[in-house]
Amino acid sequence: MKSVFEEPAQVRPPNPDESAVRPLPVTASGVSEVLELLAQADGITLLRNVPLSHYTRFGIGGPADLYVETPDPARFAEALAIVRASGLDSVVIGGGTNLIVADEGFRGVCLKLTSNRIAADGCRVEVECGASLQELVDFTVQRGLKGLETMTGIPGSAGAAIYGNAGAYGHSIQERIRNVRFLDSSSDAGEAVREFTNSECRFHYRESIFKRNKAWIILSAVLDMEPGDPDQLRETADRILSTRNRKYPPSMRCAGSIFKNFLLSELPPHLAAEVPSTAIIEGKVPSAWFLEQVGAKGMKRGGIEVADYHANLIYNGGGGTARDLVSIVNELKERVWQRWGIPLEEEVQYVGFARSARHA
Ligand SMILES: Cc1cc2nc3c(=O)[nH]c(=O)nc-3n(C[C@H](O)[C@H](O)[C@H](O)COP(=O)(O)OP(=O)(O)OC[C@H]3O[C@@H](n4cnc5c(N)ncnc54)[C@H](O)[C@@H]3O)c2cc1C
């Protein structure tokens, strides 16, 4: 599909006359060598041993060996190629609002693509992954484009919103996605830009195909919106935002809901029957209901607390560690499992943990 940006938001072929896009050699191994190679590139912010606590809303997380940030998709692809060829581990982050990073940090390279253009052509909107979801919501609301207004106040980037199919108040971003352009770094042939239609993205509640393919990095997306009245859309968005700000004060160091909710249709019928109908919202049973029954509200471990008004909201009240956070998460999963035999599943994503360590 033709891009609505003046220049397509895609990885450009290297132009030999332009040093800013000169391709870098991709042979390196070890952090120092990768650092040396990446240091030759223009347009890349490169940091060594950077505390990821500075990049997460929890304010938790030890250092990444290397941190690479660029607004240029071509540069990003080159950096990723270098990292992949080196054999170092890599992780791509957005705004860090849905991450639990280990206290020990991340042994490898943390990358962030900050390209953030948003453009519209009639009801069609194209957004680059580094734009914040709020910028996208505001952009559409101002232009009288209906369909994202209920997602106001969800923090983080547009790229991660697609990755996790973010949503609120009965709607999720999947409803608006026409197609998604992404960088496929899983092939031996090198990085390739690919595009998926909505159905190919396999969206589901807080799920997409990108969650199961970490080597696919979302670059941009095209959304189909509907015409609407800007004043009405703004009123809806403002009402939702003020409710959300009471529930999640902007300064709160948290990830929103830690656990996914349950789809009523997927709960065993005897269990679904136990849940009061007043607790069921838009076909979902909030995990908070189960958590409340097992005494989650107000739990505290070190600096980590469970909100006393919302059992699925865990925050860093000050000086919290990933160790305490994971310990509370695991304890809550265990309590719910022991009582009902159902597995709570984290909405939040882990960085820097071996899978077994998370469950220790
Ligand atoms: C106060 C608060 C309220 C929240 N409320 C909601 C809500 O109502 N509804 C909701 O759905 N979520 C909610 N969230 C969760 C969070 O905002 C979303 O998950 C958001 O989409 C994460 O965006 P991010 O840029 O911060 O991603 P990060 O936390 O940086 O990353 C999340 C995941 O996305 C991956 N990722 C990031 N960028 C890309 C990319 N370009 N390509 C591929 N993968 C990528 C990362 O590898 C990681 O696995 C809330 C969070 C907070 C703190």
The ligand as an SDF file (V2000), in Angstrom:
LIG
                    3D

 53 58  0  0  0  0  0  0  0  0999 V2000
   -0.5790    3.7460   34.0940 C   0  0  0  0  0  0  0  0  0  0  0  0
   -0.6810    2.7340   33.0060 C   0  0  0  0  0  0  0  0  0  0  0  0
   -1.9040    2.4170   32.4700 C   0  0  0  0  0  0  0  0  0  0  0  0
   -2.0150    1.4850   31.4290 C   0  0  0  0  0  0  0  0  0  0  0  0
   -3.2370    1.2210   30.9030 N   0  0  0  0  0  0  0  0  0  0  0  0
   -3.3490    0.3750   29.8610 C   0  0  0  0  0  0  0  0  0  0  0  0
   -4.6270    0.1530   29.2500 C   0  0  0  0  0  0  0  0  0  0  0  0
   -5.6330    0.6930   29.6470 O   0  0  0  0  0  0  0  0  0  0  0  0
   -4.6780   -0.7030   28.2010 N   0  0  0  0  0  0  0  0  0  0  0  0
   -3.5610   -1.3310   27.7050 C   0  0  0  0  0  0  0  0  0  0  0  0
   -3.6770   -2.0740   26.7280 O   0  0  0  0  0  0  0  0  0  0  0  0
   -2.3470   -1.1320   28.2630 N   0  0  0  0  0  0  0  0  0  0  0  0
   -2.2120   -0.3040   29.3180 C   0  0  0  0  0  0  0  0  0  0  0  0
   -0.9870   -0.0860   29.9000 N   0  0  0  0  0  0  0  0  0  0  0  0
    0.1680   -0.8660   29.4310 C   0  0  0  0  0  0  0  0  0  0  0  0
    1.0800   -0.1030   28.4340 C   0  0  0  0  0  0  0  0  0  0  0  0
    0.7780    1.2220   28.3670 O   0  0  0  0  0  0  0  0  0  0  0  0
    0.9600   -0.7070   27.0610 C   0  0  0  0  0  0  0  0  0  0  0  0
    1.3240   -2.0480   27.0930 O   0  0  0  0  0  0  0  0  0  0  0  0
    1.8530    0.0130   26.0500 C   0  0  0  0  0  0  0  0  0  0  0  0
    1.4400   -0.3800   24.7660 O   0  0  0  0  0  0  0  0  0  0  0  0
    3.3330   -0.2280   26.2240 C   0  0  0  0  0  0  0  0  0  0  0  0
    4.0250    0.6980   25.4120 O   0  0  0  0  0  0  0  0  0  0  0  0
    5.5660    1.0270   25.5870 P   0  0  0  0  0  0  0  0  0  0  0  0
    5.9960    1.8210   24.4030 O   0  0  0  0  0  0  0  0  0  0  0  0
    5.8240    1.6290   26.8980 O   0  0  0  0  0  0  0  0  0  0  0  0
    6.2070   -0.4230   25.4700 O   0  0  0  0  0  0  0  0  0  0  0  0
    7.3680   -1.0920   26.3610 P   0  0  0  0  0  0  0  0  0  0  0  0
    6.9050   -1.2320   27.7560 O   0  0  0  0  0  0  0  0  0  0  0  0
    8.6390   -0.3460   26.1200 O   0  0  0  0  0  0  0  0  0  0  0  0
    7.4510   -2.4910   25.6650 O   0  0  0  0  0  0  0  0  0  0  0  0
    6.3850   -3.3970   25.7730 C   0  0  0  0  0  0  0  0  0  0  0  0
    6.6550   -4.5530   24.8000 C   0  0  0  0  0  0  0  0  0  0  0  0
    6.5590   -4.0570   23.4680 O   0  0  0  0  0  0  0  0  0  0  0  0
    7.6820   -4.4830   22.7050 C   0  0  0  0  0  0  0  0  0  0  0  0
    7.9290   -3.4490   21.6960 N   0  0  0  0  0  0  0  0  0  0  0  0
    8.1150   -2.1230   21.9280 C   0  0  0  0  0  0  0  0  0  0  0  0
    8.2450   -1.4640   20.7510 N   0  0  0  0  0  0  0  0  0  0  0  0
    8.1520   -2.4100   19.7780 C   0  0  0  0  0  0  0  0  0  0  0  0
    8.2220   -2.3690   18.3550 C   0  0  0  0  0  0  0  0  0  0  0  0
    8.4110   -1.2270   17.6650 N   0  0  0  0  0  0  0  0  0  0  0  0
    8.1030   -3.5300   17.6750 N   0  0  0  0  0  0  0  0  0  0  0  0
    7.9110   -4.7110   18.3310 C   0  0  0  0  0  0  0  0  0  0  0  0
    7.8510   -4.8090   19.6700 N   0  0  0  0  0  0  0  0  0  0  0  0
    7.9540   -3.6630   20.3790 C   0  0  0  0  0  0  0  0  0  0  0  0
    8.8070   -4.6090   23.7230 C   0  0  0  0  0  0  0  0  0  0  0  0
    9.8270   -5.4930   23.2900 O   0  0  0  0  0  0  0  0  0  0  0  0
    8.0630   -5.1510   24.9290 C   0  0  0  0  0  0  0  0  0  0  0  0
    7.9640   -6.5570   24.8670 O   0  0  0  0  0  0  0  0  0  0  0  0
   -0.8600    0.8410   30.9400 C   0  0  0  0  0  0  0  0  0  0  0  0
    0.3950    1.1610   31.4830 C   0  0  0  0  0  0  0  0  0  0  0  0
    0.4960    2.0980   32.5090 C   0  0  0  0  0  0  0  0  0  0  0  0
    1.8320    2.4430   33.0680 C   0  0  0  0  0  0  0  0  0  0  0  0
  1  2  1  0
  2  3  1  0
  2 52  2  0
  3  4  2  0
  4  5  1  0
  4 50  1  0
  5  6  2  0
  6  7  1  0
  6 13  1  0
  7  8  2  0
  7  9  1  0
  9 10  1  0
 10 11  2  0
 10 12  1  0
 12 13  2  0
 13 14  1  0
 14 15  1  0
 14 50  1  0
 15 16  1  0
 16 17  1  0
 16 18  1  0
 18 19  1  0
 18 20  1  0
 20 21  1  0
 20 22  1  0
 22 23  1  0
 23 24  1  0
 24 25  2  0
 24 26  1  0
 24 27  1  0
 27 28  1  0
 28 29  2  0
 28 30  1  0
 28 31  1  0
 31 32  1  0
 32 33  1  0
 33 34  1  0
 33 48  1  0
 34 35  1  0
 35 36  1  0
 35 46  1  0
 36 37  1  0
 36 45  1  0
 37 38  2  0
 38 39  1  0
 39 40  1  0
 39 45  2  0
 40 41  1  0
 40 42  2  0
 42 43  1  0
 43 44  2  0
 44 45  1  0
 46 47  1  0
 46 48  1  0
 48 49  1  0
 50 51  2  0
 51 52  1  0
 52 53  1  0
M  END
$$$$
